[in-house]
Amino acid sequence: METVRLLEEHEFPPELQKYFEGIKTWFNINYVPKMTRVLSYQSGMSDTHGRCSRRAMTDGVLKRHQKEMIAVTVSAINACDY
């Protein structure tokens, strides 16, 4: 649970809303993850985080779906909402 209210997607500037649409398309989801919204508060962080996420989740030795399952498992073990 957040201790500070996060802005909703529509409350961010238009350029970040466009970035959010790209995130939703890339991850095939219909929402903006909380961590993406948190990082978007600081100018430049969202772009850096997005590039790192895309690079980390690209197929390599492990396929993207395997990496996603690892991330879900680690988040569940840590009781992480993000």
PyMOL commands that set and color helices and strands:
alter all, ss='L'
color gray80, all
select helices_A, chain A and resi 9-11+14-27+34-39+45-57+64-77
alter helices_A, ss='H'
color red, helices_A
deselect
rebuild
show_as cartoon
